[in-house]
Amino acid sequence: MVQGFWHTRPAPFTPFPLPPLAPEQYALVERAATLAQERFAPRAARYDAESRFPVENYQDLHAAGLLALTIPKAYGGLGADALTYALCLLEIAKGCSATALTLNMHATVLGFLAALGTEAQKQRYFGEVVREGKLIASITSEPESSFRDKFVLQTVFRRDHGAYRVQGVKHFCSLGDAADYYFVSGILEGSASARQGLLSALIPRTTPGVTVEATWDAVGMRGTVSHTIHYDCRVEPEAIIGAPGQLLSIDLSGFALGYAATYLGIGEAAFTYIVDFVKTKTFKPATQPLCHHPLTQRTVAEMATAIRTARLLLYEAACLRQAGDRQATMLAVNQAKYLGAEVGAMVTEQALRLAGGRGILKALPLERWRRDALAGPVMPPSNDRCLETVGKLLCGLPAATLEFQ
């Protein structure tokens, strides 16, 4: 019997056993995996073709309680630990890449709210997610700024008769116009630095002065509908999350950990598919399936070894994050995001090659997984930035994955 994910039942052969999980952890991961395979996977091609947000998937997530994955139990959520969260995202990504990626953004912001929100804010926003299935988008990216160096925020919060006037443009806003709230960050006018004046607010999508520009037409992750959002609106004080600069004092690694799980999950989906393909597909004049060819065997072994390595690093990063060691977490999460994205890209490409010319046909999911995986290495923190951060840490130099001007 394989110890870990299958420790509560007789185990089928799996090249990727999970670490030991408590029954509650196992139940959540199994819930996510069941939804992904039975509901999300059959819809994924349509969302991709239409570049449409996976609304039905989110209805299922709400019904299953998974929209509240990171909400503390005291507020009606599931209170998932970092390892369970990462494994749930990995399973969801196997069914629908866009659902996993956008859920990571929604759930990570809920983590920010848990760390920074007032009691009244937690009661309100957590309650709306649990009861009504409200969705929250996180948008930091701006057209004139980059995460490659220090990030310069152009969005400005100006004091306005007891409230704030928020003006700016954000792009790559995953969840687009499907979100009920936007978690928007900007600089309080007159502040000398982000550490002194970085402000964040939860702004309802229906707020006057918030407009969505439908710009998302991407090669992959099409179902994220990551549109451009324009802001020129009034924000009341009760919508401000945390004190100026306080966002920079908490652990922001949740995004990168979720991205690592998502892109690794895409790679695992492609691996599972292609292994079944080569075990059952025969081409004349051969009389045996493709798996009997030495090149196929070598490629499958390379893919499986890469996935297993990335999984182990993902587990370690999640456990370190749960333990609260900020320095060790920064190192492991950056490594996990780098490797998870690279492995996802490599495995999807290799799987497509093993399938041959038919691999690029829309009838097979391989080309879709390949396109979705392309986003991994460039998604902030980009893999180059991850490696830079890891290198600085190993050399004993000051390091931060995300730096604001």
JOPETA-V903297 format. One record per residue. N is the residue number from 0. SS is DSSP state (A for helix, B for strand, O for the rest). PHI is phi in degrees with one decimal (999 if undefined). D_FIRST is the distance of its C-alpha to the first C-alpha in whole Angstrom. Layout:
[[N SS PHI D_FIRST] [N SS PHI D_FIRST]]
This chain:
[[0 O 999 0] [1 O -74.7 4] [2 O -82.1 6] [3 O 133.0 9] [4 O -56.8 11] [5 O -100.6 8] [6 O -69.1 7] [7 O -96.7 10] [8 O -153.2 8] [9 O -57.2 6] [10 O -100.0 6] [11 O -73.6 8] [12 O -67.4 9] [13 O -140.9 11] [14 O -77.0 13] [15 O -128.4 13] [16 O -65.2 11] [17 O -93.0 13] [18 O -68.3 13] [19 O -56.5 12] [20 O -123.3 15] [21 O -70.9 16] [22 A -52.5 17] [23 A -66.0 20] [24 A -64.0 19] [25 A -56.7 16] [26 A -61.3 19] [27 A -67.6 21] [28 A -64.0 19] [29 A -65.4 18] [30 A -61.3 22] [31 A -64.8 23] [32 A -64.7 21] [33 A -64.8 22] [34 A -59.4 25] [35 A -60.4 25] [36 A -81.4 24] [37 A -86.0 26] [38 A -112.6 29] [39 A -75.3 30] [40 A -57.4 29] [41 A -65.2 31] [42 A -97.0 34] [43 A -60.0 33] [44 A -63.6 36] [45 A -67.9 38] [46 A -60.0 38] [47 A -65.6 38] [48 A -62.0 41] [49 A -92.9 43] [50 O 48.6 43] [51 O -118.3 42] [52 O -64.9 40] [53 O -77.3 37] [54 A -57.9 39] [55 A -62.4 37] [56 A -62.6 33] [57 A -72.0 35] [58 A -63.7 36] [59 A -66.8 32] [60 A -61.5 31] [61 A -64.3 34] [62 A -61.6 33] [63 O -87.5 29] [64 O 80.3 31] [65 A -80.1 29] [66 A -66.3 33] [67 A -102.5 33] [68 O -55.3 29] [69 O -102.6 31] [70 O -78.0 34] [71 O -56.9 34] [72 A -60.3 33] [73 A -61.2 36] [74 A -109.6 38] [75 O 94.1 35] [76 O -89.3 33] [77 O -92.5 29] [78 O 57.6 29] [79 O -64.7 26] [80 O -74.8 26] [81 A -61.7 26] [82 A -66.6 22] [83 A -61.3 21] [84 A -59.2 25] [85 A -62.0 24] [86 A -69.5 21] [87 A -64.1 23] [88 A -62.9 25] [89 A -58.5 23] [90 A -68.0 22] [91 A -63.4 25] [92 A -62.6 26] [93 A -65.4 24] [94 A -88.9 27] [95 O -151.8 30] [96 A -59.3 31] [97 A -65.1 34] [98 A -66.4 32] [99 A -63.9 30] [100 A -65.3 33] [101 A -73.0 35] [102 A -63.3 33] [103 A -60.5 32] [104 A -69.6 36] [105 A -58.5 36] [106 A -69.7 34] [107 A -67.7 35] [108 A -63.5 38] [109 A -61.7 37] [110 A -66.1 36] [111 A -61.7 39] [112 A -63.4 41] [113 A -62.7 39] [114 A -83.2 40] [115 A -116.9 44] [116 O -73.2 45] [117 O -74.7 47] [118 A -61.2 46] [119 A -63.9 48] [120 A -65.4 46] [121 A -63.5 43] [122 A -58.9 44] [123 A -71.1 46] [124 A -72.4 43] [125 A -62.0 40] [126 A -61.9 41] [127 A -66.9 42] [128 A -68.1 39] [129 A -65.5 37] [130 A -82.7 40] [131 A -110.2 41] [132 O 73.5 39] [133 O -62.4 41] [134 O -114.2 40] [135 B -122.7 41] [136 B -103.4 42] [137 B -108.4 42] [138 B -133.6 45] [139 O -117.7 46] [140 O -60.1 46] [141 O -130.6 50] [142 O -56.5 52] [143 O -101.9 54] [144 O -128.7 51] [145 O -140.9 48] [146 O -86.8 45] [147 O -66.6 46] [148 O -129.4 48] [149 O -67.0 49] [150 B -87.7 49] [151 O -103.2 53] [152 O -79.3 53] [153 O -95.9 56] [154 O -67.7 55] [155 B -121.7 57] [156 B -102.6 57] [157 B -112.4 61] [158 B -64.9 62] [159 B -146.0 64] [160 O 50.7 66] [161 O 85.4 63] [162 B -132.5 61] [163 B -137.1 59] [164 B -105.8 60] [165 B -104.0 57] [166 B -132.7 58] [167 B 168.5 56] [168 B -131.7 54] [169 B -121.1 50] [170 B -127.3 48] [171 B 55.2 45] [172 B -87.1 44] [173 O -62.8 41] [174 O 86.0 41] [175 A 42.5 45] [176 A -85.9 47] [177 A -84.9 44] [178 O -72.3 44] [179 O -91.3 45] [180 B -134.8 46] [181 B -112.5 46] [182 B -87.7 45] [183 B -111.2 48] [184 B -115.7 49] [185 B -159.3 52] [186 B -105.8 55] [187 B -66.3 57] [188 O -54.5 61] [189 O 94.0 63] [190 O -77.0 59] [191 O -80.4 60] [192 O -157.1 56] [193 A -65.5 53] [194 A -61.3 52] [195 A -89.6 55] [196 A -131.7 55] [197 B -69.4 52] [198 B -121.5 51] [199 B -132.0 49] [200 B -144.8 49] [201 B -96.6 48] [202 B -107.2 50] [203 B -61.2 50] [204 O -61.0 50] [205 O -84.3 53] [206 O -62.8 55] [207 O -56.6 59] [208 O 98.3 59] [209 B -101.0 55] [210 B -129.1 55] [211 B -105.1 52] [212 B -103.7 53] [213 O -77.0 51] [214 O -102.9 50] [215 O -77.8 47] [216 O -144.0 47] [217 O -108.6 44] [218 O -72.7 42] [219 O -140.5 39] [220 O 49.4 37] [221 A -69.9 40] [222 A -74.8 39] [223 A -77.0 39] [224 O 36.8 43] [225 O -84.9 43] [226 B -75.5 47] [227 B -97.0 50] [228 B -119.6 51] [229 B -106.5 55] [230 B -124.5 56] [231 B -153.8 59] [232 B -143.8 59] [233 B -92.9 59] [234 B -125.3 56] [235 O -77.9 57] [236 A -56.7 56] [237 A -69.5 53] [238 A -90.4 51] [239 B -76.2 51] [240 O -104.2 48] [241 O 85.1 48] [242 O -83.2 51] [243 O -53.3 52] [244 O 80.5 50] [245 A -68.9 47] [246 A -56.4 45] [247 A -75.7 45] [248 A -93.5 44] [249 O -105.0 40] [250 O -73.7 37] [251 O -101.5 38] [252 O -78.3 34] [253 A -59.2 33] [254 A -57.2 34] [255 A -64.5 33] [256 A -62.9 29] [257 A -66.2 29] [258 A -65.1 31] [259 A -57.9 28] [260 A -65.7 25] [261 A -63.3 28] [262 A -72.4 28] [263 A -67.1 25] [264 A -60.3 24] [265 A -61.5 27] [266 A -60.9 25] [267 A -66.0 22] [268 A -61.5 24] [269 A -65.3 26] [270 A -63.9 23] [271 A -59.4 21] [272 A -63.9 24] [273 A -71.8 25] [274 A -64.4 22] [275 A -62.8 23] [276 A -61.1 26] [277 A -72.5 26] [278 A -80.0 24] [279 A -120.8 26] [280 O -95.3 30] [281 O -124.4 32] [282 O -119.6 36] [283 O -64.6 39] [284 O -86.6 40] [285 O -62.2 36] [286 O -109.9 34] [287 O -117.5 31] [288 O -60.7 29] [289 A -57.0 29] [290 A -65.1 26] [291 A -82.2 28] [292 O -82.8 30] [293 A -57.4 29] [294 A -65.4 31] [295 A -62.5 28] [296 A -60.9 25] [297 A -64.6 27] [298 A -65.0 27] [299 A -61.2 24] [300 A -64.3 22] [301 A -63.7 25] [302 A -63.5 24] [303 A -64.2 20] [304 A -67.6 21] [305 A -64.8 23] [306 A -63.8 21] [307 A -62.2 18] [308 A -62.7 21] [309 A -64.9 23] [310 A -62.1 20] [311 A -60.5 19] [312 A -68.9 23] [313 A -62.2 23] [314 A -59.2 20] [315 A -62.7 23] [316 A -61.5 26] [317 A -64.6 25] [318 A -67.8 24] [319 A -66.3 27] [320 A -63.7 29] [321 A -64.2 28] [322 A -73.8 29] [323 O 89.5 32] [324 O -83.0 33] [325 A -62.9 35] [326 A -68.1 36] [327 A -65.0 32] [328 A -64.2 31] [329 A -57.6 34] [330 A -63.8 33] [331 A -68.6 29] [332 A -67.4 30] [333 A -63.3 33] [334 A -66.6 31] [335 A -65.9 28] [336 A -66.1 30] [337 A -57.1 32] [338 A -70.5 29] [339 A -59.6 27] [340 A -69.4 31] [341 A -66.2 31] [342 A -66.4 28] [343 A -58.3 28] [344 A -66.8 32] [345 A -65.9 30] [346 A -66.6 28] [347 A -65.1 30] [348 A -68.2 33] [349 A -64.8 31] [350 A -63.4 29] [351 A -62.9 32] [352 A -64.4 34] [353 A -63.0 31] [354 A -72.3 32] [355 A 77.5 36] [356 A -56.8 39] [357 A -65.0 37] [358 A -64.3 35] [359 A -91.2 38] [360 O -78.6 39] [361 O -66.0 38] [362 O -65.2 37] [363 O -104.6 33] [364 O -80.4 32] [365 A -61.7 32] [366 A -67.7 35] [367 A -68.6 35] [368 A -63.1 32] [369 A -62.8 34] [370 A -66.7 36] [371 A -63.8 34] [372 A -68.5 33] [373 O -60.9 36] [374 O -74.2 37] [375 A -55.9 34] [376 A -64.4 36] [377 A -102.4 39] [378 O -73.8 38] [379 O -61.0 39] [380 O -71.3 38] [381 O -59.1 39] [382 A -62.3 37] [383 A -62.9 40] [384 A -67.2 40] [385 A -59.0 37] [386 A -66.1 37] [387 A -60.7 41] [388 A -63.9 39] [389 A -60.9 37] [390 A -61.5 39] [391 A -62.3 42] [392 A -61.1 39] [393 A -68.3 38] [394 O -91.0 42] [395 O 75.2 43] [396 O -100.8 45] [397 O -59.7 45] [398 O -146.6 43] [399 O -152.0 42] [400 O -64.3 40] [401 O -121.1 43] [402 O -120.5 46] [403 B -100.9 49] [404 O -65.6 53]]
